[in-house]
Amino acid sequence: MIRKFFIGLLLTILSATYASAQCGAYNDAIKPGEKLSYELKFNWNFIWINAGWANMTVDTIDYNGKRCLRTDLESYTNKKIDFFFKMRDTLVSITTEELVPLYFRKGAEEGKRYSVDNIDFSYKNGKCIVDQYRKTKERTVKSKEEFDVCVYDMLSILLQTRSYDASEYKPGDKILFSMATGKKVEKQTLIYRGKKNCKVKDGVTYRCLVFSLVEYNKHNEEKEVITFFVTDDKNHLPVRLDMFLNFGSAKAFLTKMEGNKYPVDCIVKK
């Protein structure tokens, strides 16, 4: 449900491999010190309600003796929404400076459910090795698998794709990637919808690239889960997400940005 917000931050995939499998990328969009803030809104019975906030930061960390990047994402509902659905989620992703996934953790309090996901990524002989477990109040589920393709977590894929050149995309192009969820590795599908002007907080309008995360039923029928908008500039900042949930719909709007590497030059109107 609400966890779809995190998946909504994902954009696309690089199909390379690390070592023999180069899962890294040329980091051209992100620098340590970047901070992004979002406001969440839910819709019930045609009424939009302020639901909560999310904050994402990128900084450096010493991990296993090497300088790496640490990305943190925290999200929470306000007290009014807590009565219906309480959310307190904390995500941490550690990557190399070349954006290769190394570690991911998610602590999630969502409604009456609490879980902790831990994922370690390692690389050997051209393989991506994913060692993960999910712990809940009831049980712990563990798995360890090897893959010939790159596998990402919810945050490392965002870092990867923000540095990717999407100028050759055509509307309708499908982008596939593999993502570790804490229990297993799943295939995800994104569809590029084209460019569109998008209004966000305080009436600012950005020129954006538009993507949709979709699911398929047993009849191969497409169901849209999220439509999201990223700035059509070198930053590739996610500025708005439209989420289609079981109980209604929700939106997330970028409200504040700090420490972005490049000036935002895709503003159409203030």
Accessible surface in RSA format (square Angstrom, percent):
REM  Atomic radii and reference values for relative SASA: ProtOr
REM  Chains: A
REM  Algorithm: Lee & Richards
REM  Probe-radius: 1.40
REM  Slices: 20
REM RES _ NUM      All-atoms   Total-Side   Main-Chain    Non-polar    All polar
REM                ABS   REL    ABS   REL    ABS   REL    ABS   REL    ABS   REL
RES MET A   1    91.31  47.3  61.94  41.0  29.37  69.9  66.36  56.4  24.95  33.1
RES ILE A   2     7.62   4.3   4.45   3.3   3.16   7.6   6.62   4.8   0.99   2.7
RES ARG A   3    86.21  36.2  86.14  43.9   0.07   0.2  18.57  25.4  67.64  41.0
RES LYS A   4    36.02  17.6  36.02  22.1   0.00   0.0  23.57  21.2  12.45  13.3
RES PHE A   5     3.03   1.5   2.76   1.7   0.27   0.7   2.76   1.7   0.27   0.8
RES PHE A   6     0.72   0.4   0.26   0.2   0.46   1.2   0.26   0.2   0.46   1.3
RES ILE A   7     5.09   2.9   4.45   3.3   0.63   1.5   4.45   3.2   0.63   1.7
RES GLY A   8     0.26   0.3   0.00   N/A   0.26   0.3   0.00   0.0   0.26   0.6
RES LEU A   9     0.34   0.2   0.27   0.2   0.07   0.2   0.34   0.2   0.00   0.0
RES LEU A  10     0.03   0.0   0.03   0.0   0.00   0.0   0.03   0.0   0.00   0.0
RES LEU A  11     4.46   2.5   4.46   3.2   0.00   0.0   4.46   3.1   0.00   0.0
RES THR A  12     3.74   2.7   3.74   3.8   0.00   0.0   3.74   5.0   0.00   0.0
RES ILE A  13    25.13  14.3  17.67  13.2   7.46  18.0  17.67  12.7   7.46  20.2
RES LEU A  14    25.17  14.0  21.17  15.1   3.99  10.0  24.64  17.3   0.53   1.4
RES SER A  15   111.28  94.0  76.88 102.6  34.40  79.2  47.62 101.4  63.66  89.2
RES ALA A  16    45.62  42.0  34.77  53.7  10.85  24.7  43.86  61.8   1.77   4.7
RES THR A  17    29.98  21.3  28.94  29.3   1.04   2.5  17.73  23.8  12.25  18.5
RES TYR A  18    78.51  36.7  78.11  44.4   0.40   1.1  34.57  26.0  43.94  54.2
RES ALA A  19    60.68  55.8  33.43  51.6  27.24  62.0  51.89  73.1   8.79  23.3
RES SER A  20    94.36  79.7  59.42  79.3  34.94  80.5  34.03  72.5  60.32  84.5
RES ALA A  21     1.37   1.3   1.32   2.0   0.05   0.1   1.37   1.9   0.00   0.0
RES GLN A  22   112.02  62.6 110.19  80.5   1.83   4.4  33.65  71.6  78.36  59.4
RES CYS A  23     1.49   1.1   0.59   0.7   0.91   2.1   1.02   2.6   0.47   0.5
RES GLY A  24    20.03  24.7   0.00   N/A  20.03  24.7   8.81  24.2  11.23  25.1
RES ALA A  25    20.65  19.0   4.70   7.3  15.95  36.3  16.68  23.5   3.97  10.5
RES TYR A  26   174.54  81.5 157.96  89.9  16.58  43.1 123.57  92.9  50.97  62.8
RES ASN A  27    31.83  22.0  18.85  18.2  12.98  31.3   7.38  17.8  24.45  23.6
RES ASP A  28    44.52  31.2  44.30  44.1   0.22   0.5   6.66  15.7  37.86  37.8
RES ALA A  29     0.59   0.5   0.59   0.9   0.00   0.0   0.59   0.8   0.00   0.0
RES ILE A  30     4.28   2.4   0.02   0.0   4.26  10.3   0.02   0.0   4.26  11.6
RES LYS A  31    86.83  42.4  86.18  52.9   0.65   1.6  36.96  33.3  49.87  53.1
RES PRO A  32    52.66  38.4  38.19  34.8  14.47  52.6  38.50  31.8  14.16  88.0
RES GLY A  33    35.64  44.0   0.00   N/A  35.64  44.0  28.43  78.0   7.21  16.1
RES GLU A  34     1.50   0.9   1.23   0.9   0.26   0.6   0.48   0.9   1.02   0.8
RES LYS A  35   104.31  50.9 103.08  63.2   1.23   2.9  48.28  43.5  56.03  59.7
RES LEU A  36     1.60   0.9   0.68   0.5   0.92   2.3   0.76   0.5   0.83   2.2
RES SER A  37    29.16  24.6  29.16  38.9   0.00   0.0  11.14  23.7  18.01  25.2
RES TYR A  38     0.95   0.4   0.10   0.1   0.85   2.2   0.12   0.1   0.83   1.0
RES GLU A  39    22.21  12.8  22.21  16.8   0.00   0.0   2.41   4.7  19.81  16.2
RES LEU A  40     3.41   1.9   3.41   2.4   0.00   0.0   3.41   2.4   0.00   0.0
RES LYS A  41    53.74  26.2  53.74  33.0   0.00   0.0  28.66  25.8  25.08  26.7
RES PHE A  42     5.31   2.7   5.31   3.3   0.00   0.0   5.31   3.2   0.00   0.0
RES ASN A  43    23.88  16.5  23.05  22.3   0.83   2.0   0.00   0.0  23.88  23.1
RES TRP A  44    69.15  27.8  64.91  31.4   4.24  10.0  56.76  30.3  12.39  20.1
RES ASN A  45   131.65  90.8 109.43 105.7  22.23  53.5  26.06  62.7 105.59 102.1
RES PHE A  46   196.09  98.1 169.86 105.2  26.23  68.2 172.53 104.6  23.56  67.4
RES ILE A  47   110.04  62.6 107.22  79.9   2.82   6.8 110.04  79.2   0.00   0.0
RES TRP A  48   108.00  43.3  80.89  39.2  27.11  63.6  58.10  31.0  49.90  81.0
RES ILE A  49    59.86  34.1  56.53  42.1   3.33   8.0  59.86  43.1   0.00   0.0
RES ASN A  50    78.04  53.8  70.79  68.4   7.25  17.5  17.64  42.5  60.40  58.4
RES ALA A  51     0.01   0.0   0.00   0.0   0.01   0.0   0.00   0.0   0.01   0.0
RES GLY A  52     1.38   1.7   0.00   N/A   1.38   1.7   0.00   0.0   1.38   3.1
RES TRP A  53   106.72  42.8 106.72  51.7   0.00   0.0  88.56  47.2  18.16  29.5
RES ALA A  54     0.03   0.0   0.00   0.0   0.03   0.1   0.00   0.0   0.03   0.1
RES ASN A  55    49.97  34.5  47.70  46.1   2.27   5.5  18.42  44.3  31.55  30.5
RES MET A  56     2.06   1.1   1.30   0.9   0.75   1.8   1.30   1.1   0.75   1.0
RES THR A  57    47.82  34.0  47.79  48.5   0.03   0.1  34.15  45.9  13.67  20.7
RES VAL A  58     2.58   1.7   1.01   0.9   1.57   3.8   1.10   1.0   1.48   4.0
RES ASP A  59    82.37  57.7  82.31  81.9   0.06   0.1  21.26  50.0  61.11  60.9
RES THR A  60    48.20  34.3  28.89  29.3  19.31  46.0   4.54   6.1  43.66  66.0
RES ILE A  61    50.10  28.5  39.76  29.6  10.34  24.9  49.86  35.9   0.24   0.7
RES ASP A  62   108.83  76.2  83.85  83.5  24.98  59.1  38.66  91.0  70.17  70.0
RES TYR A  63    51.28  23.9  48.45  27.6   2.83   7.4  33.60  25.2  17.69  21.8
RES ASN A  64   129.96  89.6  90.02  87.0  39.94  96.2  37.11  89.3  92.86  89.8
RES GLY A  65    65.13  80.3   0.00   N/A  65.13  80.3  30.22  82.9  34.91  78.2
RES LYS A  66   147.74  72.1 143.19  87.9   4.55  10.8  90.68  81.6  57.06  60.8
RES ARG A  67   143.50  60.2 125.60  64.0  17.90  42.6  53.78  73.5  89.71  54.4
RES CYS A  68     1.88   1.4   1.88   2.1   0.00   0.0   0.00   0.0   1.88   2.0
RES LEU A  69     5.08   2.8   4.77   3.4   0.31   0.8   4.77   3.4   0.31   0.8
RES ARG A  70    86.27  36.2  85.69  43.7   0.58   1.4  14.31  19.6  71.96  43.6
RES THR A  71     0.30   0.2   0.30   0.3   0.00   0.0   0.24   0.3   0.06   0.1
RES ASP A  72    31.27  21.9  30.69  30.5   0.58   1.4  13.96  32.9  17.31  17.3
RES LEU A  73     0.09   0.1   0.06   0.0   0.03   0.1   0.09   0.1   0.00   0.0
RES GLU A  74    85.14  48.9  85.14  64.4   0.00   0.0  14.60  28.2  70.54  57.6
RES SER A  75     1.47   1.2   0.00   0.0   1.47   3.4   0.00   0.0   1.47   2.1
RES TYR A  76    74.59  34.8  74.59  42.4   0.00   0.0  48.78  36.7  25.80  31.8
RES THR A  77     2.33   1.7   0.00   0.0   2.33   5.6   0.00   0.0   2.33   3.5
RES ASN A  78    27.58  19.0  22.33  21.6   5.25  12.6  18.14  43.7   9.45   9.1
RES LYS A  79   181.87  88.7 168.79 103.6  13.09  31.2 112.17 101.0  69.70  74.2
RES LYS A  80   169.09  82.5 157.24  96.5  11.85  28.2 107.91  97.1  61.17  65.2
RES ILE A  81     2.92   1.7   2.92   2.2   0.00   0.0   2.92   2.1   0.00   0.0
RES ASP A  82    34.47  24.1  21.37  21.3  13.11  31.0  15.00  35.3  19.47  19.4
RES PHE A  83   174.45  87.3 141.16  87.4  33.30  86.6 150.97  91.5  23.48  67.2
RES PHE A  84   148.17  74.1 112.56  69.7  35.61  92.7 117.29  71.1  30.87  88.4
RES PHE A  85    39.04  19.5  36.98  22.9   2.06   5.4  39.04  23.7   0.00   0.0
RES LYS A  86    75.96  37.1  74.64  45.8   1.33   3.2  27.37  24.6  48.60  51.8
RES MET A  87     0.07   0.0   0.07   0.0   0.00   0.0   0.00   0.0   0.07   0.1
RES ARG A  88    82.89  34.8  75.64  38.6   7.25  17.3  39.51  54.0  43.38  26.3
RES ASP A  89     2.35   1.6   0.00   0.0   2.35   5.5   0.00   0.0   2.35   2.3
RES THR A  90    55.80  39.7  54.98  55.7   0.81   1.9  29.38  39.5  26.41  39.9
RES LEU A  91     0.00   0.0   0.00   0.0   0.00   0.0   0.00   0.0   0.00   0.0
RES VAL A  92    17.92  11.8  17.92  16.2   0.00   0.0  17.92  15.6   0.00   0.0
RES SER A  93     0.21   0.2   0.00   0.0   0.21   0.5   0.00   0.0   0.21   0.3
RES ILE A  94     8.35   4.8   8.35   6.2   0.00   0.0   8.35   6.0   0.00   0.0
RES THR A  95     0.13   0.1   0.13   0.1   0.00   0.0   0.13   0.2   0.00   0.0
RES THR A  96    23.38  16.6  23.38  23.7   0.00   0.0  23.25  31.2   0.13   0.2
RES GLU A  97    71.57  41.1  64.16  48.5   7.41  17.6  16.01  31.0  55.57  45.4
RES GLU A  98   102.71  59.0 101.79  77.0   0.93   2.2  48.33  93.5  54.39  44.4
RES LEU A  99     0.05   0.0   0.05   0.0   0.00   0.0   0.05   0.0   0.00   0.0
RES VAL A 100     3.49   2.3   3.49   3.2   0.00   0.0   3.49   3.0   0.00   0.0
RES PRO A 101     0.09   0.1   0.09   0.1   0.00   0.0   0.09   0.1   0.00   0.0
RES LEU A 102    36.24  20.2  33.44  23.9   2.80   7.0  33.44  23.5   2.80   7.5
RES TYR A 103    44.71  20.9  44.71  25.4   0.00   0.0  31.08  23.4  13.64  16.8
RES PHE A 104     3.59   1.8   3.59   2.2   0.00   0.0   3.59   2.2   0.00   0.0
RES ARG A 105    81.00  34.0  81.00  41.3   0.00   0.0  19.38  26.5  61.62  37.3
RES LYS A 106    10.97   5.4  10.47   6.4   0.50   1.2   2.72   2.5   8.25   8.8
RES GLY A 107     7.26   9.0   0.00   N/A   7.26   9.0   4.52  12.4   2.74   6.1
RES ALA A 108     1.07   1.0   1.07   1.7   0.00   0.0   1.07   1.5   0.00   0.0
RES GLU A 109    53.41  30.7  53.41  40.4   0.00   0.0   9.75  18.9  43.66  35.6
RES GLU A 110    18.78  10.8  13.87  10.5   4.90  11.7   3.34   6.5  15.44  12.6
RES GLY A 111    25.85  31.9   0.00   N/A  25.85  31.9  16.09  44.2   9.76  21.9
RES LYS A 112   208.31 101.6 179.61 110.2  28.71  68.4 131.33 118.2  76.98  82.0
RES ARG A 113   100.44  42.2  93.10  47.5   7.34  17.5  66.02  90.2  34.41  20.9
RES TYR A 114    91.21  42.6  88.65  50.4   2.56   6.7  64.09  48.2  27.13  33.4
RES SER A 115     3.18   2.7   3.18   4.2   0.00   0.0   0.00   0.0   3.18   4.5
RES VAL A 116    19.55  12.9  19.55  17.7   0.00   0.0  19.55  17.0   0.00   0.0
RES ASP A 117     4.90   3.4   4.88   4.9   0.02   0.0   0.24   0.6   4.66   4.7
RES ASN A 118    21.52  14.8  20.45  19.8   1.07   2.6   7.10  17.1  14.42  13.9
RES ILE A 119     0.07   0.0   0.02   0.0   0.06   0.1   0.07   0.1   0.00   0.0
RES ASP A 120    68.68  48.1  67.72  67.4   0.96   2.3  21.50  50.6  47.19  47.1
RES PHE A 121    10.02   5.0   0.00   0.0  10.02  26.1   0.00   0.0  10.02  28.7
RES SER A 122    56.78  48.0  53.29  71.1   3.49   8.0  44.02  93.7  12.76  17.9
RES TYR A 123    40.45  18.9   9.35   5.3  31.10  80.9   9.54   7.2  30.91  38.1
RES LYS A 124   136.93  66.8 129.72  79.6   7.21  17.2  77.89  70.1  59.04  62.9
RES ASN A 125   130.66  90.1  93.01  89.9  37.66  90.7  36.36  87.5  94.31  91.2
RES GLY A 126    16.10  19.9   0.00   N/A  16.10  19.9   5.88  16.1  10.22  22.9
RES LYS A 127    71.35  34.8  71.25  43.7   0.10   0.2  38.75  34.9  32.60  34.7
RES CYS A 128     0.76   0.6   0.54   0.6   0.22   0.5   0.46   1.2   0.30   0.3
RES ILE A 129    20.39  11.6  20.39  15.2   0.00   0.0  20.39  14.7   0.00   0.0
RES VAL A 130     1.01   0.7   0.32   0.3   0.69   1.7   0.32   0.3   0.69   1.9
RES ASP A 131    61.60  43.2  59.65  59.4   1.96   4.6   8.29  19.5  53.32  53.2
RES GLN A 132     2.70   1.5   0.70   0.5   1.99   4.7   1.41   3.0   1.28   1.0
RES TYR A 133    74.84  34.9  74.80  42.6   0.04   0.1  44.23  33.2  30.61  37.7
RES ARG A 134    43.21  18.1  42.68  21.8   0.53   1.3   6.28   8.6  36.93  22.4
RES LYS A 135   116.41  56.8 114.75  70.4   1.67   4.0  57.21  51.5  59.21  63.1
RES THR A 136    32.93  23.4  22.01  22.3  10.91  26.0  23.33  31.3   9.59  14.5
RES LYS A 137   160.70  78.4 118.02  72.4  42.69 101.6  82.31  74.1  78.39  83.5
RES GLU A 138   146.40  84.1 110.57  83.7  35.83  85.3  66.49 128.6  79.91  65.2
RES ARG A 139   157.48  66.1 144.87  73.8  12.62  30.0  56.05  76.6 101.43  61.5
RES THR A 140    63.04  44.8  33.83  34.3  29.22  69.6  21.07  28.3  41.98  63.5
RES VAL A 141    43.51  28.6  40.37  36.5   3.14   7.6  43.51  37.8   0.00   0.0
RES LYS A 142   159.76  77.9 131.31  80.6  28.45  67.7  74.47  67.0  85.29  90.8
RES SER A 143    30.90  26.1  19.23  25.7  11.68  26.9  29.64  63.1   1.26   1.8
RES LYS A 144   143.16  69.8 112.70  69.2  30.45  72.5  58.78  52.9  84.38  89.9
RES GLU A 145    73.59  42.2  66.90  50.6   6.69  15.9  30.34  58.7  43.25  35.3
RES GLU A 146   112.38  64.5  85.01  64.3  27.37  65.2  26.33  50.9  86.05  70.3
RES PHE A 147    42.64  21.3  38.05  23.6   4.60  12.0  42.49  25.8   0.15   0.4
RES ASP A 148    95.89  67.2  80.20  79.8  15.69  37.1  32.06  75.4  63.84  63.7
RES VAL A 149    69.15  45.5  68.05  61.6   1.10   2.6  68.90  59.9   0.25   0.7
RES CYS A 150     5.98   4.5   1.03   1.1   4.95  11.6   1.06   2.7   4.92   5.3
RES VAL A 151     0.42   0.3   0.00   0.0   0.42   1.0   0.00   0.0   0.42   1.1
RES TYR A 152     0.59   0.3   0.59   0.3   0.00   0.0   0.03   0.0   0.56   0.7
RES ASP A 153     0.00   0.0   0.00   0.0   0.00   0.0   0.00   0.0   0.00   0.0
RES MET A 154     7.60   3.9   7.48   5.0   0.11   0.3   7.48   6.4   0.11   0.2
RES LEU A 155     0.76   0.4   0.71   0.5   0.06   0.1   0.71   0.5   0.06   0.2
RES SER A 156     0.03   0.0   0.00   0.0   0.03   0.1   0.00   0.0   0.03   0.0
RES ILE A 157     0.00   0.0   0.00   0.0   0.00   0.0   0.00   0.0   0.00   0.0
RES LEU A 158     0.18   0.1   0.18   0.1   0.00   0.0   0.18   0.1   0.00   0.0
RES LEU A 159     0.70   0.4   0.70   0.5   0.00   0.0   0.70   0.5   0.00   0.0
RES GLN A 160     0.16   0.1   0.05   0.0   0.11   0.3   0.05   0.1   0.11   0.1
RES THR A 161     2.86   2.0   0.00   0.0   2.86   6.8   0.00   0.0   2.86   4.3
RES ARG A 162     1.00   0.4   0.10   0.0   0.91   2.2   0.00   0.0   1.00   0.6
RES SER A 163    24.60  20.8   0.31   0.4  24.28  55.9   3.57   7.6  21.02  29.5
RES TYR A 164    82.37  38.5  77.86  44.3   4.51  11.7  35.28  26.5  47.09  58.1
RES ASP A 165   100.11  70.1  84.64  84.2  15.46  36.6  42.03  98.9  58.08  57.9
RES ALA A 166    12.50  11.5   6.45   9.9   6.06  13.8   7.18  10.1   5.32  14.1
RES SER A 167    90.59  76.6  49.52  66.1  41.07  94.6  51.97 110.7  38.62  54.1
RES GLU A 168   152.20  87.4 131.63  99.6  20.57  49.0  51.81 100.2 100.39  82.0
RES TYR A 169    39.71  18.5  25.41  14.5  14.30  37.2  23.66  17.8  16.05  19.8
RES LYS A 170   145.59  71.0 145.24  89.1   0.35   0.8  88.24  79.4  57.35  61.1
RES PRO A 171    98.34  71.7  75.24  68.6  23.10  84.0  75.73  62.5  22.62 140.6
RES GLY A 172    47.36  58.4   0.00   N/A  47.36  58.4  29.76  81.7  17.59  39.4
RES ASP A 173    53.79  37.7  48.93  48.7   4.86  11.5  14.89  35.0  38.90  38.8
RES LYS A 174   120.69  58.9  90.75  55.7  29.94  71.3  53.28  48.0  67.40  71.8
RES ILE A 175    13.60   7.7  10.64   7.9   2.96   7.1  13.60   9.8   0.00   0.0
RES LEU A 176   110.02  61.3  99.25  71.0  10.76  27.1  99.31  69.7  10.71  28.8
RES PHE A 177     6.14   3.1   0.00   0.0   6.14  16.0   6.14   3.7   0.00   0.0
RES SER A 178     3.83   3.2   2.52   3.4   1.31   3.0   0.12   0.3   3.71   5.2
RES MET A 179     0.73   0.4   0.73   0.5   0.00   0.0   0.73   0.6   0.00   0.0
RES ALA A 180     0.72   0.7   0.00   0.0   0.72   1.6   0.00   0.0   0.72   1.9
RES THR A 181    15.33  10.9  12.24  12.4   3.09   7.4  11.07  14.9   4.26   6.4
RES GLY A 182     0.39   0.5   0.00   N/A   0.39   0.5   0.00   0.0   0.39   0.9
RES LYS A 183    82.76  40.4  74.14  45.5   8.62  20.5  27.72  25.0  55.03  58.6
RES LYS A 184   112.61  54.9 112.41  69.0   0.20   0.5  55.80  50.2  56.81  60.5
RES VAL A 185    30.46  20.0   6.33   5.7  24.13  58.1   6.33   5.5  24.13  65.4
RES GLU A 186    58.08  33.3  53.95  40.8   4.13   9.8  19.72  38.1  38.36  31.3
RES LYS A 187   150.79  73.6 124.96  76.7  25.83  61.5  97.00  87.3  53.79  57.3
RES GLN A 188    21.28  11.9  19.59  14.3   1.69   4.0   1.71   3.6  19.58  14.8
RES THR A 189    18.87  13.4  17.66  17.9   1.21   2.9   2.29   3.1  16.58  25.1
RES LEU A 190     0.00   0.0   0.00   0.0   0.00   0.0   0.00   0.0   0.00   0.0
RES ILE A 191     6.21   3.5   6.21   4.6   0.00   0.0   6.21   4.5   0.00   0.0
RES TYR A 192    10.06   4.7  10.06   5.7   0.00   0.0   1.32   1.0   8.74  10.8
RES ARG A 193    94.30  39.6  69.50  35.4  24.80  59.1  33.23  45.4  61.07  37.0
RES GLY A 194     7.51   9.3   0.00   N/A   7.51   9.3   7.51  20.6   0.00   0.0
RES LYS A 195   133.12  64.9  97.98  60.1  35.14  83.7  54.60  49.1  78.52  83.6
RES LYS A 196   127.02  62.0 118.57  72.7   8.46  20.1  74.15  66.7  52.88  56.3
RES ASN A 197    83.66  57.7  65.15  63.0  18.51  44.6  15.30  36.8  68.36  66.1
RES CYS A 198     2.13   1.6   0.08   0.1   2.05   4.8   2.13   5.4   0.00   0.0
RES LYS A 199   128.39  62.6 119.36  73.2   9.03  21.5  63.12  56.8  65.27  69.5
RES VAL A 200    13.82   9.1   2.69   2.4  11.13  26.8   3.97   3.4   9.86  26.7
RES LYS A 201    81.49  39.8  73.50  45.1   7.98  19.0  43.18  38.9  38.30  40.8
RES ASP A 202   125.36  87.8  83.62  83.2  41.74  98.7  38.60  90.8  86.76  86.5
RES GLY A 203    30.63  37.8   0.00   N/A  30.63  37.8  20.69  56.8   9.94  22.3
RES VAL A 204    28.18  18.5  28.18  25.5   0.00   0.0  28.18  24.5   0.00   0.0
RES THR A 205    16.04  11.4  16.04  16.3   0.00   0.0  11.90  16.0   4.14   6.3
RES TYR A 206    16.43   7.7  16.43   9.3   0.00   0.0   0.10   0.1  16.32  20.1
RES ARG A 207    88.71  37.2  88.71  45.2   0.00   0.0  32.53  44.5  56.18  34.0
RES CYS A 208     0.00   0.0   0.00   0.0   0.00   0.0   0.00   0.0   0.00   0.0
RES LEU A 209    10.02   5.6  10.02   7.2   0.00   0.0  10.02   7.0   0.00   0.0
RES VAL A 210    10.21   6.7  10.21   9.2   0.00   0.0  10.21   8.9   0.00   0.0
RES PHE A 211     3.53   1.8   3.53   2.2   0.00   0.0   3.53   2.1   0.00   0.0
RES SER A 212     0.28   0.2   0.28   0.4   0.00   0.0   0.00   0.0   0.28   0.4
RES LEU A 213     3.36   1.9   3.36   2.4   0.00   0.0   3.36   2.4   0.00   0.0
RES VAL A 214     4.67   3.1   0.00   0.0   4.67  11.2   0.00   0.0   4.67  12.7
RES GLU A 215    72.56  41.7  68.22  51.6   4.34  10.3  31.67  61.3  40.89  33.4
RES TYR A 216    77.20  36.0  44.63  25.4  32.57  84.7  45.53  34.2  31.67  39.0
RES ASN A 217    72.39  49.9  52.86  51.1  19.53  47.0  40.29  97.0  32.10  31.0
RES LYS A 218   189.81  92.6 142.16  87.2  47.64 113.4  97.60  87.8  92.20  98.2
RES HIS A 219   124.17  67.9  98.34  68.4  25.83  66.1  68.76  70.9  55.41  64.5
RES ASN A 220   117.20  80.8 101.88  98.5  15.32  36.9  27.97  67.3  89.23  86.2
RES GLU A 221   101.38  58.2  95.88  72.5   5.50  13.1  38.64  74.7  62.74  51.2
RES GLU A 222    84.44  48.5  51.16  38.7  33.28  79.2  19.09  36.9  65.35  53.4
RES LYS A 223   117.25  57.2 113.49  69.6   3.76   9.0  76.38  68.7  40.87  43.5
RES GLU A 224    59.80  34.3  48.78  36.9  11.02  26.2  16.93  32.7  42.87  35.0
RES VAL A 225     6.29   4.1   5.97   5.4   0.32   0.8   6.28   5.5   0.01   0.0
RES ILE A 226     0.00   0.0   0.00   0.0   0.00   0.0   0.00   0.0   0.00   0.0
RES THR A 227    19.31  13.7  19.31  19.6   0.00   0.0  15.03  20.2   4.28   6.5
RES PHE A 228     0.27   0.1   0.27   0.2   0.00   0.0   0.27   0.2   0.00   0.0
RES PHE A 229     6.81   3.4   6.81   4.2   0.00   0.0   6.81   4.1   0.00   0.0
RES VAL A 230     1.27   0.8   1.27   1.1   0.00   0.0   1.27   1.1   0.00   0.0
RES THR A 231     0.00   0.0   0.00   0.0   0.00   0.0   0.00   0.0   0.00   0.0
RES ASP A 232    26.31  18.4  21.62  21.5   4.69  11.1   0.15   0.4  26.16  26.1
RES ASP A 233    17.54  12.3   1.45   1.4  16.09  38.0  15.83  37.3   1.71   1.7
RES LYS A 234   129.87  63.4 118.98  73.0  10.90  25.9  75.35  67.8  54.53  58.1
RES ASN A 235     0.12   0.1   0.12   0.1   0.00   0.0   0.00   0.0   0.12   0.1
RES HIS A 236    24.83  13.6  24.83  17.3   0.00   0.0  11.06  11.4  13.77  16.0
RES LEU A 237     0.00   0.0   0.00   0.0   0.00   0.0   0.00   0.0   0.00   0.0
RES PRO A 238     0.44   0.3   0.44   0.4   0.00   0.0   0.44   0.4   0.00   0.0
RES VAL A 239     0.00   0.0   0.00   0.0   0.00   0.0   0.00   0.0   0.00   0.0
RES ARG A 240    48.48  20.4  48.48  24.7   0.00   0.0   0.62   0.9  47.86  29.0
RES LEU A 241     0.00   0.0   0.00   0.0   0.00   0.0   0.00   0.0   0.00   0.0
RES ASP A 242    16.25  11.4  16.25  16.2   0.00   0.0   4.56  10.7  11.69  11.7
RES MET A 243     7.83   4.1   7.02   4.6   0.82   1.9   2.55   2.2   5.29   7.0
RES PHE A 244    97.78  48.9  86.98  53.9  10.80  28.1  87.77  53.2  10.01  28.6
RES LEU A 245    23.80  13.3   4.40   3.1  19.39  48.8   9.22   6.5  14.58  39.2
RES ASN A 246   140.16  96.7 100.20  96.8  39.97  96.2  31.61  76.1 108.56 104.9
RES PHE A 247    66.22  33.1  40.68  25.2  25.55  66.5  52.36  31.7  13.86  39.7
RES GLY A 248    31.16  38.4   0.00   N/A  31.16  38.4  25.05  68.7   6.11  13.7
RES SER A 249    31.63  26.7  31.31  41.8   0.32   0.7  20.51  43.7  11.12  15.6
RES ALA A 250     1.63   1.5   0.89   1.4   0.74   1.7   0.89   1.3   0.74   2.0
RES LYS A 251    46.22  22.5  46.14  28.3   0.08   0.2  27.59  24.8  18.63  19.8
RES ALA A 252     0.00   0.0   0.00   0.0   0.00   0.0   0.00   0.0   0.00   0.0
RES PHE A 253    29.71  14.9  29.71  18.4   0.00   0.0  29.71  18.0   0.00   0.0
RES LEU A 254     6.55   3.6   2.68   1.9   3.86   9.7   2.68   1.9   3.86  10.4
RES THR A 255    52.03  37.0  23.58  23.9  28.45  67.8  17.41  23.4  34.62  52.3
RES LYS A 256   119.58  58.3 111.70  68.5   7.88  18.8  68.51  61.7  51.07  54.4
RES MET A 257    48.38  25.1  29.50  19.5  18.88  45.0  25.16  21.4  23.22  30.8
RES GLU A 258    72.29  41.5  67.46  51.0   4.83  11.5  27.48  53.2  44.81  36.6
RES GLY A 259    33.15  40.9   0.00   N/A  33.15  40.9  21.52  59.1  11.63  26.0
RES ASN A 260    33.72  23.3  21.26  20.5  12.46  30.0   0.06   0.2  33.66  32.5
RES LYS A 261    78.00  38.1  56.67  34.8  21.33  50.8  34.09  30.7  43.90  46.8
RES TYR A 262    49.31  23.0  47.77  27.2   1.54   4.0  39.19  29.4  10.12  12.5
RES PRO A 263   109.81  80.0  96.13  87.6  13.68  49.7 106.09  87.6   3.72  23.1
RES VAL A 264    31.24  20.6  10.80   9.8  20.44  49.3  10.80   9.4  20.44  55.4
RES ASP A 265   107.71  75.4  79.26  78.9  28.45  67.3  39.36  92.6  68.35  68.2
RES CYS A 266     0.95   0.7   0.00   0.0   0.95   2.2   0.95   2.4   0.00   0.0
RES ILE A 267    61.96  35.3  34.62  25.8  27.34  65.9  34.62  24.9  27.34  74.2
RES VAL A 268    78.39  51.6  46.13  41.8  32.25  77.7  51.31  44.6  27.08  73.4
RES LYS A 269   138.14  67.4 131.84  80.9   6.30  15.0  81.77  73.6  56.37  60.0
RES LYS A 270   177.97  86.8 128.51  78.9  49.46 117.8  87.38  78.6  90.59  96.5
END  Absolute sums over single chains surface
CHAIN  1 A    13387.3      11020.6       2366.7       6956.6       6430.7
END  Absolute sums over all chains
TOTAL         13387.3      11020.6       2366.7       6956.6       6430.7
